[in-house]
Amino acid sequence: MIILDFCRNKKIGVIGFGKTGKSVVDSLIASGAEVKIHDDNSINHFDVDEIFDAIVVSPGISILWPKIHLMIQMANKKFIPVLNDVDLFQRQFPNRTSICVTGTNGKSTTTALIYYLLRFADQKAAIGGNFGNPILSLDSAADFFVLELSSYQLESCNILGFNTAILLNITPDHLTRHGGMEGYIANKQKIFANFHEQSTAIIGVDDNHCLEIFEFLKTINHPCVIPISGNKVPKFGVGWKGDKLVDDRFGSHKVICEKNPVLDGNHNRQNIAAAYAACMRNEVKQESFRNGLFLSKGLEHRQEIIASIDGIQYVNDSKATNADSVEKALQRFNNIIWILGGRPKEDGIESLIGYFEKIRFAFLIGEAAKNWSHLLTKYGVKNEISGTLEVAVNRSREIAKNLNANVVLLSPACASFDQFRDFEDRGNRFKELVLREK
């Protein structure tokens, strides 16, 4: 737990009391602050007329879109600072090394890989944020803090100024929350705000949104901007030539290593390039990086091959909650039995039509099933509405054998909340259903 020295004897209001909210309250109380909680889903409320030294919000609390929370409106009228746990961390440790990762896809894999490589290099590192433990629950003695930051967290960040900030990619996601694509982009690029002379910006250049941000950072003479790519070697950056990772940060085009067979695909190559750039800026030697990468494994629920039964691979890609994530799996595999559906997001699956020829059969579950069944049928993809994951997995065995499929792929392109607690719950259930018949 992190003790916040500057909060002693301060009156702090906390809005939202999920996992992050609890860590904030525990840390504030341990720091000697007077804490009051406002939670819309419980009996805990504070009065709109109360005066606080600061208000701390959890990621789920909207401070801009689609509607500003009533307590945030109150704070703004009274000029009360509105912060989040990232701000509290930055205020407590302004000079501590923080490596922060955001992006629509790949941020958890990249965050975990950087953490693993730092630990492999015998560095004392802690990992948290949107992935893993809340920031204020981390070990304050760590030398490196590797933090995944979501657009929700960045929305309410005010202090920022990270040592190393990574933006991997931007594709449509959470548009309702952020007032459309422009609002979503604005929150993602906030990760580069308030930079100082020792700051490093690492940014993917494989999509137009990030490429535009990269070009802007160059025009304002940002102290250190490193472009990274999963399918080319950007000038003065880090990327790939074939299966080889290449470091061109100093114009030397130096080959570092070959791909990790577990972390395959262009998206993971971009993740590796980002991790390499971050490690080189944070005291990891190239040899240590190479050895650590060779031993590293992918994260659970991300194109995770869980079994091979009768020559058919079963792949758990439950973390693929939008079409862009699913595209990475459809690029990688062929002759696919596809299990998809759940609570649909704004982008739908129309962008995946070019991959439909790889689909031998599709099983649809959850709220998206009916509409997406019509779309798949329109484009000649045989499918059936299974309703539940259990039915889909059970039926997939017979269909996969009959159609000579290579892969049964759970890659939902949807949120899980209509039938499951979260994507981990959905992925774990898929694994249970597959492995019980093995």
C-alpha beads as a LAMMPS data file, in Angstrom:
LAMMPS data file: protein, C-alpha beads

438 atoms
437 bonds

1 atom types
1 bond types

-500.0 500.0 xlo xhi
-500.0 500.0 ylo yhi
-500.0 500.0 zlo zhi

Masses

1 110.0

Atoms # bond

1 1 1 0.000 0.000 0.000
2 1 1 1.183 3.518 -0.835
3 1 1 1.104 6.120 1.952
4 1 1 0.223 9.590 0.642
5 1 1 2.113 11.985 2.887
6 1 1 0.486 15.087 1.421
7 1 1 -3.015 13.838 2.333
8 1 1 -2.484 13.827 6.093
9 1 1 -5.229 15.804 7.860
10 1 1 -6.920 16.562 4.509
11 1 1 -10.626 16.022 3.884
12 1 1 -11.003 13.880 0.778
13 1 1 -14.188 12.767 -0.949
14 1 1 -14.094 9.499 -2.894
15 1 1 -16.678 8.854 -5.632
16 1 1 -17.170 5.220 -6.613
17 1 1 -16.298 2.236 -4.477
18 1 1 -15.249 -0.637 -6.696
19 1 1 -11.856 -2.335 -6.565
20 1 1 -10.037 0.916 -7.322
21 1 1 -12.197 2.922 -4.924
22 1 1 -11.438 0.571 -2.054
23 1 1 -7.681 0.856 -2.645
24 1 1 -7.983 4.652 -2.673
25 1 1 -9.931 4.705 0.597
26 1 1 -7.531 2.269 2.296
27 1 1 -4.528 4.319 1.221
28 1 1 -6.072 7.647 2.261
29 1 1 -7.098 6.360 5.688
30 1 1 -3.628 4.892 6.247
31 1 1 -2.221 8.292 5.237
32 1 1 -4.180 10.107 7.946
33 1 1 -6.842 11.710 5.748
34 1 1 -10.486 12.223 6.650
35 1 1 -12.363 10.243 4.020
36 1 1 -15.985 10.403 2.905
37 1 1 -17.394 8.034 0.305
38 1 1 -20.079 8.664 -2.289
39 1 1 -21.279 5.493 -3.992
40 1 1 -24.362 5.641 -6.225
41 1 1 -24.988 1.926 -5.634
42 1 1 -24.971 1.989 -1.832
43 1 1 -26.101 4.030 1.160
44 1 1 -22.802 5.936 1.228
45 1 1 -23.329 9.534 0.098
46 1 1 -21.877 12.901 0.956
47 1 1 -23.701 16.185 0.740
48 1 1 -23.331 18.484 -2.252
49 1 1 -22.692 21.404 0.130
50 1 1 -19.656 19.823 1.805
51 1 1 -16.205 21.311 1.215
52 1 1 -13.269 18.987 0.465
53 1 1 -9.586 19.475 -0.167
54 1 1 -9.955 17.158 -3.146
55 1 1 -12.353 14.726 -4.794
56 1 1 -10.941 11.400 -6.014
57 1 1 -12.901 9.512 -8.671
58 1 1 -12.869 5.857 -9.706
59 1 1 -12.500 5.047 -13.436
60 1 1 -16.193 4.272 -13.844
61 1 1 -17.250 7.810 -12.869
62 1 1 -17.914 10.095 -15.830
63 1 1 -16.384 13.552 -15.573
64 1 1 -17.176 14.625 -19.162
65 1 1 -19.388 12.266 -21.181
66 1 1 -22.108 11.172 -21.579
67 1 1 -23.237 13.132 -18.514
68 1 1 -21.120 14.730 -15.823
69 1 1 -21.678 13.083 -12.453
70 1 1 -23.615 15.315 -10.036
71 1 1 -20.813 15.286 -7.450
72 1 1 -18.281 16.294 -10.123
73 1 1 -20.509 19.223 -11.064
74 1 1 -20.532 20.234 -7.400
75 1 1 -16.743 20.029 -7.197
76 1 1 -16.264 22.074 -10.368
77 1 1 -18.537 24.866 -9.078
78 1 1 -16.526 25.087 -5.852
79 1 1 -13.110 24.807 -7.536
80 1 1 -12.378 21.570 -5.679
81 1 1 -9.618 19.585 -7.452
82 1 1 -10.873 16.378 -9.092
83 1 1 -8.181 13.685 -9.190
84 1 1 -7.852 9.934 -9.575
85 1 1 -5.527 7.307 -8.120
86 1 1 -2.961 7.886 -10.888
87 1 1 -2.776 11.569 -9.901
88 1 1 -2.299 10.664 -6.243
89 1 1 0.514 8.301 -7.205
90 1 1 2.213 10.920 -9.380
91 1 1 1.912 13.530 -6.641
92 1 1 3.510 11.197 -4.087
93 1 1 6.286 9.969 -6.397
94 1 1 7.055 12.748 -8.914
95 1 1 10.561 11.388 -9.533
96 1 1 9.870 7.648 -9.392
97 1 1 10.167 5.770 -12.708
98 1 1 6.745 5.061 -14.177
99 1 1 6.231 3.179 -17.436
100 1 1 2.627 3.678 -18.562
101 1 1 0.903 1.825 -21.406
102 1 1 -2.339 2.567 -23.203
103 1 1 -3.973 1.729 -26.541
104 1 1 -7.170 0.115 -27.723
105 1 1 -5.597 -3.318 -27.989
106 1 1 -2.485 -5.018 -26.647
107 1 1 -1.954 -2.866 -23.577
108 1 1 -2.263 -5.710 -21.055
109 1 1 0.133 -7.934 -23.022
110 1 1 2.657 -5.116 -23.379
111 1 1 2.369 -4.066 -19.726
112 1 1 2.879 -7.638 -18.530
113 1 1 5.783 -8.201 -20.933
114 1 1 7.634 -5.070 -19.772
115 1 1 7.101 -6.055 -16.144
116 1 1 8.361 -9.583 -16.833
117 1 1 11.450 -8.301 -18.661
118 1 1 12.308 -5.838 -15.876
119 1 1 12.004 -8.606 -13.301
120 1 1 14.067 -10.910 -15.530
121 1 1 16.735 -8.195 -15.517
122 1 1 16.689 -8.216 -11.675
123 1 1 14.940 -4.859 -11.404
124 1 1 12.493 -4.270 -8.557
125 1 1 9.247 -3.616 -10.417
126 1 1 5.542 -3.444 -9.588
127 1 1 2.646 -3.854 -12.034
128 1 1 -0.871 -2.486 -11.756
129 1 1 -3.495 -0.016 -12.887
130 1 1 -6.164 -1.211 -15.305
131 1 1 -4.379 -4.585 -15.361
132 1 1 -3.597 -6.352 -12.095
133 1 1 -3.764 -4.546 -8.764
134 1 1 -4.928 -0.939 -8.280
135 1 1 -2.068 1.555 -8.311
136 1 1 -2.277 2.631 -4.676
137 1 1 -2.120 -0.979 -3.469
138 1 1 1.325 -1.533 -5.032
139 1 1 4.605 -1.916 -3.163
140 1 1 5.883 1.617 -2.601
141 1 1 9.484 0.358 -2.477
142 1 1 9.509 -0.624 -6.166
143 1 1 12.018 1.119 -8.421
144 1 1 9.813 0.768 -11.514
145 1 1 6.031 1.030 -11.706
146 1 1 4.601 -0.525 -14.872
147 1 1 1.042 0.733 -15.263
148 1 1 -1.684 -0.058 -17.763
149 1 1 -3.986 2.938 -18.204
150 1 1 -7.419 2.793 -19.812
151 1 1 -9.162 5.687 -21.556
152 1 1 -11.445 5.891 -18.498
153 1 1 -8.445 6.433 -16.218
154 1 1 -6.767 8.919 -18.536
155 1 1 -9.984 10.925 -18.786
156 1 1 -9.748 11.921 -15.118
157 1 1 -5.928 12.260 -14.957
158 1 1 -4.671 15.789 -14.337
159 1 1 -1.035 15.552 -13.238
160 1 1 0.540 13.033 -15.664
161 1 1 4.152 13.681 -16.758
162 1 1 5.183 10.002 -16.936
163 1 1 8.800 8.923 -17.416
164 1 1 7.918 6.512 -20.227
165 1 1 4.526 6.654 -21.949
166 1 1 3.420 4.155 -24.586
167 1 1 0.479 4.501 -26.988
168 1 1 0.131 1.323 -29.030
169 1 1 -2.843 1.892 -31.324
170 1 1 -6.261 3.517 -31.584
171 1 1 -9.383 1.949 -33.071
172 1 1 -13.035 2.721 -32.196
173 1 1 -13.978 1.702 -28.639
174 1 1 -15.957 3.171 -25.717
175 1 1 -17.303 5.886 -28.028
176 1 1 -20.482 6.498 -26.053
177 1 1 -18.490 7.100 -22.883
178 1 1 -16.124 9.582 -24.543
179 1 1 -18.515 11.491 -26.780
180 1 1 -17.399 9.899 -30.042
181 1 1 -14.112 9.075 -31.731
182 1 1 -12.536 12.495 -31.243
183 1 1 -13.141 12.328 -27.495
184 1 1 -11.723 8.820 -27.333
185 1 1 -8.570 9.861 -29.206
186 1 1 -8.166 12.929 -26.988
187 1 1 -8.200 10.778 -23.860
188 1 1 -5.717 8.273 -25.268
189 1 1 -3.198 10.926 -26.302
190 1 1 -3.364 12.495 -22.835
191 1 1 -0.768 9.901 -21.832
192 1 1 1.839 12.230 -23.402
193 1 1 0.700 15.363 -21.536
194 1 1 2.907 17.335 -19.126
195 1 1 6.094 15.699 -20.352
196 1 1 9.488 16.821 -19.063
197 1 1 13.033 16.612 -20.421
198 1 1 13.568 13.032 -19.190
199 1 1 10.283 11.743 -20.614
200 1 1 10.074 9.213 -23.425
201 1 1 7.120 8.841 -25.789
202 1 1 6.776 5.469 -27.524
203 1 1 4.030 5.356 -30.121
204 1 1 2.754 2.850 -32.662
205 1 1 2.605 4.125 -36.234
206 1 1 0.569 1.284 -37.749
207 1 1 -2.755 3.169 -37.660
208 1 1 -3.561 6.647 -38.950
209 1 1 -4.748 8.054 -35.608
210 1 1 -1.484 7.248 -33.837
211 1 1 0.577 8.252 -36.851
212 1 1 -1.028 11.696 -36.739
213 1 1 -0.232 12.011 -33.018
214 1 1 3.360 10.926 -33.708
215 1 1 3.755 13.592 -36.396
216 1 1 2.370 16.207 -34.018
217 1 1 4.787 15.230 -31.244
218 1 1 7.654 15.624 -33.695
219 1 1 6.528 19.116 -34.713
220 1 1 6.542 20.333 -31.114
221 1 1 10.069 18.966 -30.585
222 1 1 9.135 16.481 -27.910
223 1 1 12.396 15.493 -26.109
224 1 1 12.282 11.797 -27.083
225 1 1 9.764 10.171 -29.440
226 1 1 10.281 6.565 -30.567
227 1 1 8.006 5.195 -33.327
228 1 1 7.299 1.463 -33.189
229 1 1 5.660 -0.919 -35.667
230 1 1 4.611 -4.530 -36.014
231 1 1 5.087 -4.758 -39.781
232 1 1 7.941 -2.447 -40.761
233 1 1 11.001 -0.674 -39.368
234 1 1 10.111 3.009 -38.875
235 1 1 12.940 5.476 -39.366
236 1 1 14.732 6.092 -36.056
237 1 1 12.381 3.657 -34.372
238 1 1 11.865 -0.017 -33.556
239 1 1 10.064 -2.499 -35.779
240 1 1 10.239 -5.685 -37.807
241 1 1 11.890 -6.800 -41.017
242 1 1 10.418 -10.201 -41.735
243 1 1 10.759 -12.224 -38.526
244 1 1 13.556 -10.082 -37.094
245 1 1 13.169 -7.307 -34.522
246 1 1 15.223 -4.307 -35.663
247 1 1 16.444 -1.322 -33.642
248 1 1 16.860 1.752 -35.834
249 1 1 16.679 4.351 -33.038
250 1 1 20.138 5.646 -33.964
251 1 1 19.962 4.900 -37.686
252 1 1 22.013 1.693 -37.331
253 1 1 19.294 -0.817 -38.346
254 1 1 20.543 -3.324 -35.759
255 1 1 18.925 -6.791 -35.641
256 1 1 18.024 -7.633 -32.026
257 1 1 16.298 -11.032 -32.147
258 1 1 13.708 -13.140 -33.935
259 1 1 10.065 -13.468 -33.043
260 1 1 8.762 -15.284 -29.984
261 1 1 6.602 -18.159 -31.344
262 1 1 4.088 -17.697 -28.504
263 1 1 3.670 -13.963 -29.160
264 1 1 2.941 -14.251 -32.872
265 1 1 1.113 -11.938 -35.267
266 1 1 1.722 -8.281 -36.219
267 1 1 -0.145 -7.022 -33.145
268 1 1 2.176 -8.931 -30.808
269 1 1 5.160 -7.808 -32.836
270 1 1 4.106 -4.238 -32.157
271 1 1 3.789 -5.123 -28.474
272 1 1 7.317 -6.595 -28.478
273 1 1 8.705 -3.536 -30.267
274 1 1 7.107 -1.291 -27.629
275 1 1 8.478 -3.425 -24.798
276 1 1 11.954 -3.349 -26.329
277 1 1 11.933 0.444 -26.686
278 1 1 10.730 0.833 -23.091
279 1 1 13.328 -1.591 -21.744
280 1 1 16.180 0.132 -23.573
281 1 1 15.136 3.438 -22.001
282 1 1 14.971 1.858 -18.537
283 1 1 18.237 0.084 -17.776
284 1 1 17.632 -3.316 -19.401
285 1 1 20.510 -4.688 -21.487
286 1 1 19.861 -6.092 -24.960
287 1 1 21.107 -9.561 -24.018
288 1 1 18.766 -9.662 -21.031
289 1 1 15.890 -8.567 -23.257
290 1 1 16.615 -11.315 -25.795
291 1 1 16.828 -14.022 -23.160
292 1 1 13.752 -12.807 -21.339
293 1 1 11.680 -12.552 -24.503
294 1 1 12.598 -16.123 -25.492
295 1 1 11.263 -17.389 -22.138
296 1 1 8.155 -15.191 -21.980
297 1 1 4.649 -16.493 -22.593
298 1 1 1.452 -14.816 -23.698
299 1 1 -1.311 -13.717 -21.360
300 1 1 -4.353 -15.776 -20.565
301 1 1 -7.480 -15.186 -22.686
302 1 1 -5.507 -13.666 -25.585
303 1 1 -5.282 -16.144 -28.480
304 1 1 -4.508 -18.745 -25.830
305 1 1 -4.258 -22.235 -27.331
306 1 1 -5.735 -24.377 -24.584
307 1 1 -6.032 -27.817 -26.204
308 1 1 -5.710 -29.858 -29.360
309 1 1 -8.454 -32.473 -29.578
310 1 1 -8.734 -34.811 -32.563
311 1 1 -6.432 -32.512 -34.522
312 1 1 -8.506 -29.395 -33.788
313 1 1 -7.028 -26.496 -31.793
314 1 1 -9.248 -24.767 -29.240
315 1 1 -8.314 -21.109 -28.815
316 1 1 -9.462 -18.856 -25.974
317 1 1 -9.492 -15.253 -27.212
318 1 1 -12.098 -14.008 -24.746
319 1 1 -10.258 -10.691 -24.305
320 1 1 -11.160 -9.822 -27.917
321 1 1 -14.102 -7.585 -27.043
322 1 1 -14.064 -5.524 -30.253
323 1 1 -13.668 -6.168 -33.961
324 1 1 -10.104 -4.893 -34.145
325 1 1 -8.987 -7.455 -31.548
326 1 1 -10.847 -10.250 -33.331
327 1 1 -9.162 -9.289 -36.609
328 1 1 -5.788 -10.267 -35.143
329 1 1 -7.043 -13.803 -34.470
330 1 1 -8.729 -14.126 -37.879
331 1 1 -5.443 -13.095 -39.496
332 1 1 -3.576 -15.797 -37.610
333 1 1 -5.853 -18.838 -38.075
334 1 1 -7.579 -20.600 -40.988
335 1 1 -10.550 -22.987 -41.389
336 1 1 -12.217 -21.567 -38.297
337 1 1 -15.243 -22.517 -36.228
338 1 1 -15.999 -19.111 -34.721
339 1 1 -17.807 -18.560 -31.422
340 1 1 -18.827 -14.936 -31.069
341 1 1 -21.373 -12.645 -29.470
342 1 1 -22.305 -11.100 -26.170
343 1 1 -23.129 -7.452 -25.505
344 1 1 -22.214 -5.661 -28.757
345 1 1 -20.074 -2.529 -28.973
346 1 1 -20.363 0.401 -31.346
347 1 1 -18.058 -0.935 -34.070
348 1 1 -19.938 -4.189 -34.775
349 1 1 -18.280 -6.820 -37.008
350 1 1 -18.763 -5.330 -40.492
351 1 1 -15.055 -4.483 -40.637
352 1 1 -14.306 -8.237 -40.521
353 1 1 -16.212 -9.131 -43.696
354 1 1 -12.948 -9.593 -45.595
355 1 1 -12.077 -12.523 -43.290
356 1 1 -15.445 -14.317 -43.550
357 1 1 -14.048 -16.696 -46.189
358 1 1 -11.917 -18.213 -43.398
359 1 1 -15.003 -19.083 -41.345
360 1 1 -16.358 -22.594 -41.846
361 1 1 -19.166 -22.126 -39.329
362 1 1 -20.154 -19.620 -36.620
363 1 1 -21.956 -20.076 -33.306
364 1 1 -23.595 -16.958 -31.887
365 1 1 -24.262 -16.281 -28.213
366 1 1 -25.657 -13.465 -26.115
367 1 1 -27.428 -10.238 -27.029
368 1 1 -25.721 -9.767 -30.401
369 1 1 -26.726 -13.192 -31.727
370 1 1 -29.845 -12.376 -33.766
371 1 1 -28.530 -9.305 -35.605
372 1 1 -25.137 -10.812 -36.293
373 1 1 -26.674 -14.059 -37.525
374 1 1 -28.476 -12.061 -40.221
375 1 1 -25.213 -10.347 -41.212
376 1 1 -23.243 -13.602 -41.404
377 1 1 -25.980 -15.264 -43.444
378 1 1 -26.031 -12.294 -45.828
379 1 1 -22.349 -12.883 -46.568
380 1 1 -22.636 -16.646 -46.928
381 1 1 -21.287 -17.744 -43.537
382 1 1 -23.146 -20.756 -42.181
383 1 1 -24.165 -20.148 -38.590
384 1 1 -26.586 -20.936 -35.825
385 1 1 -27.758 -19.092 -32.738
386 1 1 -26.562 -21.155 -29.785
387 1 1 -27.575 -18.678 -27.104
388 1 1 -25.068 -19.919 -24.534
389 1 1 -21.388 -20.760 -24.554
390 1 1 -22.126 -24.274 -23.315
391 1 1 -24.272 -25.093 -26.347
392 1 1 -21.753 -23.520 -28.725
393 1 1 -18.797 -25.539 -27.393
394 1 1 -20.740 -28.798 -27.353
395 1 1 -21.978 -28.301 -30.921
396 1 1 -18.582 -27.125 -32.171
397 1 1 -17.001 -30.569 -31.768
398 1 1 -19.307 -32.260 -34.244
399 1 1 -19.328 -29.366 -36.718
400 1 1 -15.533 -28.998 -36.657
401 1 1 -15.068 -32.678 -37.554
402 1 1 -17.690 -32.594 -40.311
403 1 1 -16.246 -29.451 -41.935
404 1 1 -12.555 -30.361 -41.492
405 1 1 -11.945 -27.225 -39.463
406 1 1 -8.549 -26.540 -37.898
407 1 1 -9.596 -24.249 -35.056
408 1 1 -12.485 -23.617 -32.677
409 1 1 -12.025 -19.968 -31.811
410 1 1 -13.767 -18.088 -29.006
411 1 1 -13.230 -14.492 -30.137
412 1 1 -16.462 -12.744 -29.179
413 1 1 -16.103 -9.151 -30.533
414 1 1 -18.373 -8.231 -27.625
415 1 1 -18.394 -7.333 -23.973
416 1 1 -19.242 -10.225 -21.666
417 1 1 -21.593 -8.564 -19.199
418 1 1 -24.838 -9.997 -20.571
419 1 1 -23.898 -13.522 -19.443
420 1 1 -20.610 -13.342 -17.516
421 1 1 -18.919 -11.305 -14.798
422 1 1 -16.104 -10.236 -17.147
423 1 1 -13.987 -11.528 -20.030
424 1 1 -11.900 -13.659 -17.644
425 1 1 -15.028 -15.393 -16.375
426 1 1 -16.103 -16.051 -19.969
427 1 1 -12.653 -17.364 -20.949
428 1 1 -12.391 -19.603 -17.896
429 1 1 -15.812 -21.073 -18.621
430 1 1 -14.760 -21.791 -22.206
431 1 1 -11.657 -23.595 -20.978
432 1 1 -13.666 -25.658 -18.503
433 1 1 -16.100 -26.734 -21.222
434 1 1 -13.314 -27.677 -23.638
435 1 1 -11.058 -29.482 -21.176
436 1 1 -13.745 -31.560 -19.498
437 1 1 -14.163 -33.501 -22.748
438 1 1 -10.481 -33.869 -23.512

Bonds

1 1 1 2
2 1 2 3
3 1 3 4
4 1 4 5
5 1 5 6
6 1 6 7
7 1 7 8
8 1 8 9
9 1 9 10
10 1 10 11
11 1 11 12
12 1 12 13
13 1 13 14
14 1 14 15
15 1 15 16
16 1 16 17
17 1 17 18
18 1 18 19
19 1 19 20
20 1 20 21
21 1 21 22
22 1 22 23
23 1 23 24
24 1 24 25
25 1 25 26
26 1 26 27
27 1 27 28
28 1 28 29
29 1 29 30
30 1 30 31
31 1 31 32
32 1 32 33
33 1 33 34
34 1 34 35
35 1 35 36
36 1 36 37
37 1 37 38
38 1 38 39
39 1 39 40
40 1 40 41
41 1 41 42
42 1 42 43
43 1 43 44
44 1 44 45
45 1 45 46
46 1 46 47
47 1 47 48
48 1 48 49
49 1 49 50
50 1 50 51
51 1 51 52
52 1 52 53
53 1 53 54
54 1 54 55
55 1 55 56
56 1 56 57
57 1 57 58
58 1 58 59
59 1 59 60
60 1 60 61
61 1 61 62
62 1 62 63
63 1 63 64
64 1 64 65
65 1 65 66
66 1 66 67
67 1 67 68
68 1 68 69
69 1 69 70
70 1 70 71
71 1 71 72
72 1 72 73
73 1 73 74
74 1 74 75
75 1 75 76
76 1 76 77
77 1 77 78
78 1 78 79
79 1 79 80
80 1 80 81
81 1 81 82
82 1 82 83
83 1 83 84
84 1 84 85
85 1 85 86
86 1 86 87
87 1 87 88
88 1 88 89
89 1 89 90
90 1 90 91
91 1 91 92
92 1 92 93
93 1 93 94
94 1 94 95
95 1 95 96
96 1 96 97
97 1 97 98
98 1 98 99
99 1 99 100
100 1 100 101
101 1 101 102
102 1 102 103
103 1 103 104
104 1 104 105
105 1 105 106
106 1 106 107
107 1 107 108
108 1 108 109
109 1 109 110
110 1 110 111
111 1 111 112
112 1 112 113
113 1 113 114
114 1 114 115
115 1 115 116
116 1 116 117
117 1 117 118
118 1 118 119
119 1 119 120
120 1 120 121
121 1 121 122
122 1 122 123
123 1 123 124
124 1 124 125
125 1 125 126
126 1 126 127
127 1 127 128
128 1 128 129
129 1 129 130
130 1 130 131
131 1 131 132
132 1 132 133
133 1 133 134
134 1 134 135
135 1 135 136
136 1 136 137
137 1 137 138
138 1 138 139
139 1 139 140
140 1 140 141
141 1 141 142
142 1 142 143
143 1 143 144
144 1 144 145
145 1 145 146
146 1 146 147
147 1 147 148
148 1 148 149
149 1 149 150
150 1 150 151
151 1 151 152
152 1 152 153
153 1 153 154
154 1 154 155
155 1 155 156
156 1 156 157
157 1 157 158
158 1 158 159
159 1 159 160
160 1 160 161
161 1 161 162
162 1 162 163
163 1 163 164
164 1 164 165
165 1 165 166
166 1 166 167
167 1 167 168
168 1 168 169
169 1 169 170
170 1 170 171
171 1 171 172
172 1 172 173
173 1 173 174
174 1 174 175
175 1 175 176
176 1 176 177
177 1 177 178
178 1 178 179
179 1 179 180
180 1 180 181
181 1 181 182
182 1 182 183
183 1 183 184
184 1 184 185
185 1 185 186
186 1 186 187
187 1 187 188
188 1 188 189
189 1 189 190
190 1 190 191
191 1 191 192
192 1 192 193
193 1 193 194
194 1 194 195
195 1 195 196
196 1 196 197
197 1 197 198
198 1 198 199
199 1 199 200
200 1 200 201
201 1 201 202
202 1 202 203
203 1 203 204
204 1 204 205
205 1 205 206
206 1 206 207
207 1 207 208
208 1 208 209
209 1 209 210
210 1 210 211
211 1 211 212
212 1 212 213
213 1 213 214
214 1 214 215
215 1 215 216
216 1 216 217
217 1 217 218
218 1 218 219
219 1 219 220
220 1 220 221
221 1 221 222
222 1 222 223
223 1 223 224
224 1 224 225
225 1 225 226
226 1 226 227
227 1 227 228
228 1 228 229
229 1 229 230
230 1 230 231
231 1 231 232
232 1 232 233
233 1 233 234
234 1 234 235
235 1 235 236
236 1 236 237
237 1 237 238
238 1 238 239
239 1 239 240
240 1 240 241
241 1 241 242
242 1 242 243
243 1 243 244
244 1 244 245
245 1 245 246
246 1 246 247
247 1 247 248
248 1 248 249
249 1 249 250
250 1 250 251
251 1 251 252
252 1 252 253
253 1 253 254
254 1 254 255
255 1 255 256
256 1 256 257
257 1 257 258
258 1 258 259
259 1 259 260
260 1 260 261
261 1 261 262
262 1 262 263
263 1 263 264
264 1 264 265
265 1 265 266
266 1 266 267
267 1 267 268
268 1 268 269
269 1 269 270
270 1 270 271
271 1 271 272
272 1 272 273
273 1 273 274
274 1 274 275
275 1 275 276
276 1 276 277
277 1 277 278
278 1 278 279
279 1 279 280
280 1 280 281
281 1 281 282
282 1 282 283
283 1 283 284
284 1 284 285
285 1 285 286
286 1 286 287
287 1 287 288
288 1 288 289
289 1 289 290
290 1 290 291
291 1 291 292
292 1 292 293
293 1 293 294
294 1 294 295
295 1 295 296
296 1 296 297
297 1 297 298
298 1 298 299
299 1 299 300
300 1 300 301
301 1 301 302
302 1 302 303
303 1 303 304
304 1 304 305
305 1 305 306
306 1 306 307
307 1 307 308
308 1 308 309
309 1 309 310
310 1 310 311
311 1 311 312
312 1 312 313
313 1 313 314
314 1 314 315
315 1 315 316
316 1 316 317
317 1 317 318
318 1 318 319
319 1 319 320
320 1 320 321
321 1 321 322
322 1 322 323
323 1 323 324
324 1 324 325
325 1 325 326
326 1 326 327
327 1 327 328
328 1 328 329
329 1 329 330
330 1 330 331
331 1 331 332
332 1 332 333
333 1 333 334
334 1 334 335
335 1 335 336
336 1 336 337
337 1 337 338
338 1 338 339
339 1 339 340
340 1 340 341
341 1 341 342
342 1 342 343
343 1 343 344
344 1 344 345
345 1 345 346
346 1 346 347
347 1 347 348
348 1 348 349
349 1 349 350
350 1 350 351
351 1 351 352
352 1 352 353
353 1 353 354
354 1 354 355
355 1 355 356
356 1 356 357
357 1 357 358
358 1 358 359
359 1 359 360
360 1 360 361
361 1 361 362
362 1 362 363
363 1 363 364
364 1 364 365
365 1 365 366
366 1 366 367
367 1 367 368
368 1 368 369
369 1 369 370
370 1 370 371
371 1 371 372
372 1 372 373
373 1 373 374
374 1 374 375
375 1 375 376
376 1 376 377
377 1 377 378
378 1 378 379
379 1 379 380
380 1 380 381
381 1 381 382
382 1 382 383
383 1 383 384
384 1 384 385
385 1 385 386
386 1 386 387
387 1 387 388
388 1 388 389
389 1 389 390
390 1 390 391
391 1 391 392
392 1 392 393
393 1 393 394
394 1 394 395
395 1 395 396
396 1 396 397
397 1 397 398
398 1 398 399
399 1 399 400
400 1 400 401
401 1 401 402
402 1 402 403
403 1 403 404
404 1 404 405
405 1 405 406
406 1 406 407
407 1 407 408
408 1 408 409
409 1 409 410
410 1 410 411
411 1 411 412
412 1 412 413
413 1 413 414
414 1 414 415
415 1 415 416
416 1 416 417
417 1 417 418
418 1 418 419
419 1 419 420
420 1 420 421
421 1 421 422
422 1 422 423
423 1 423 424
424 1 424 425
425 1 425 426
426 1 426 427
427 1 427 428
428 1 428 429
429 1 429 430
430 1 430 431
431 1 431 432
432 1 432 433
433 1 433 434
434 1 434 435
435 1 435 436
436 1 436 437
437 1 437 438
